[in-house]
Amino acid sequence: MTWRIAVRHRTGYHYSTAVRASYNEARMTPASSVGQHTLESRLDITPGSRPLRYIDYWGTTVDAFDVHVPHTELVVTASSIVETSGVVDPPSAVDWEAVTAADVADRYAELLGPSRFVCFEPEVAAAGAALAGELPPAEAGIQAVAWSHEQLTYERGQTGVHTTSAQARATGKGVCQDFTHLSLAVLRAMGLPARYVSGYLYPIAGHTDRSIGATTSGESHAWVEFWAGDWIAADPTSLAAVGEGYVVVARGRDYADVRPLSGVYHGPPAESLGVTVELTRLR
């Protein structure tokens, strides 16, 4: 089944006194890849600026822009229309010998080791090793995600954007970013290449066909993809099947590679204006 979803994502910063120049990157345009096609996209920036668009190392669309007029607020609004498809069929079964082959390890080396927010802990490595010793790669990966889901309780305000997988596990609480970082840790520790995926989640639980055309408040979301002969998507926060309600924006090693809005500037500390995401299922 194919869905068509309109997305409006607004974010930005407020400054107590005027900033005279800032240099920024926005990763807010949905990807076009297997199971998803972006039909339209637009980025509106206040103060006005004309972005330079490019594709980064991980395949994410990036809009780079500078602002060289004094400003006390920077607001970025991304609007897009995306077609998404249902759950992708699992890849053909492969064994551990194929997954851990030298060419695979070389191709996905950066997705096999620790990264800024993904930590290799002895307990996590042991959990991964136990699963890898009992199950074939694809099934072991799904069970690793389920293991991560069991380690944390979903609770806002207990972690932040700079929390590592080890810190979240020690706290025992977190949000989708933390569930994802912990899943990446155990997947990589068992030898499965795994990447962080950021995007949006349509609130499927409250959806009916009558709501088509109505705008609803959505969420920025994170989940994982791991390689077991092909890429397999899994959501460690809910364990729901990743299908038409998920909109992919960016991929990378961890959150540091996919931040929606980042940059540098000279001026007072910034205060986030918050994030609003509006999703409309068009069909």
Buried (B, 14 or more C-beta within 10 A) or exposed (E): EEBBBBBBBBBBBBBEEEBEBBBBBBBBBBBBEEBBBBEEBEBEBEBEBEBEEEEBEBEBBBBBBBBEEEBBBBBBBBBBBBBBBBBBEEBEEBEBEEBBEEEBEEEBEBBBEBBEBBBBBEEBBEBBBBBBEEBBBBBBBBBBBBBBBEBBEBEEEBBEEEBBBBBBBEBEBBBBBBBBBBBBBBBBBBBBBBBBBBBBBBEEEEBEEEEEEEEBEBBBBBBBBBBBBBBBBBBBBBBBBBBBBBBBBBBBBBBBBBBBBEBEBEBEEBEEBEEEBBBBBEE
